[in-house]
Amino acid sequence: MTKALFFDIDGTLVSFNTHRIEINIEWLITVWDYYRDLSGIKEPEQENKTLYAFLYPVEHFERNATDSEIISGWEDQETGVKKLTPDELAAQINDEDFNDTNFWVRFIETED
């Protein structure tokens, strides 16, 4: 009795007995690593950036202020720019403590 498995190009296994398709993850990883080595593709470096909500006052900034202007305003501490985590911003909104008439909101990824 002969048993056979065929690999399709996408890394699936098809059995003649069960006619089931199973994905062989180890095979896919091996093929991807081999492709990456041959093509010169480098693994992307992990960036240590965190998403923050910056609240910047309407009286000091235009709506389309650049990210660098907003971050500089936060570092200056005299312009009233606030830096919150998304959870902190959500808490302010849910508790009705957020003054949306005086602040613009921008989400910016920054390094910690």
N, C-alpha and C positions, 0 to 999 in steps of 0.2 A: 504494500500500500504506500502510495506516494503522498506526502503532505507538502503543500507549497503555499507560500505567502508572496504576494506581489506588492512591491512598493510603487505607489503612484508618485508622480513628480512632486506632489505637495506634501509628501511624508506620511501618507495614510497607509494602513495595512488592510488588505482585503483577504479574508479567509474563504477558501472554497467550501469548508464545512459549515461555518456559521453565516457566511455572507454578510458579516458585520464589518463595518469600517471603524477602525480605531486609529487614533492619532498617536504617532510615536514621537514624543517630545524630544527625547535624547537624540534621535536621528535628525530632527529639525535643527536643534542647537548645533550639532556637529556640522551639518551642511552650511548653516549660517556662519559659523566661525571660520570654516574653510573659505567661503565666499568672501568674507570680510578680510581675511589674510591675503587672498589673491588680489582683491580690488584696492587694497590700501585704505579701506574705510576705518576710521578710528572711532573708538567708543566715545560718545559725548561725555565731557566732564560734568560731574554733578556740581551744580552751583548752589551755594548756601544762601539762597535768597528766600525771603519771607514776604508774603503779601500783607500790606497794611492799607488801611483806609486813611487818607489824609483829608482833613476838613480844613479848608482854607477860606478865610473871610472874603465875602463879596466886596467889602469896602477897600481891601488892599490888593486884590487880584482880579484879573479878567477871567472869564470862564475858561478860556482856552490857554491858560498859563501852562508853560512847559513843566515837565516833571522836575527838572533841575531847579526852576524858580520856586516851586512848591517846597521841595526838600530844603533849599536854602532858607526859605522863610521859616520852616520848622526849626532849623538849626539856629536861626537868629533869635528865636523865642520872643521877639517883640511884635511880631506881626499877627499873633493869635492863631497860627497854624497848629492843629492838633493831629497827633499820630495815634491811631487806634487799630487794634486787631479787628478782623471782621466780626468776631463774637462781641467785642466791646461796642462796636457800632450798632450791631443788631440789638443789643441790650438797650442802648440809648433810644433807638427807634421804637422798640416794643414798650419801653417804659414812658414813652412820649416825652423824653428829655432832649430830643434832637431838634434843633432850631434850623429847619431847612430854608428859611427865608434869609438867613444871614451867612450861610456857609455853602460853598461848593464842595463836592465830594469827588475824590479821585483815588482809585486803587492803584498802588504802585508797589512793585516788587523791589525790595531793598535788601542789601546785605546786613546781617546782624552785627 
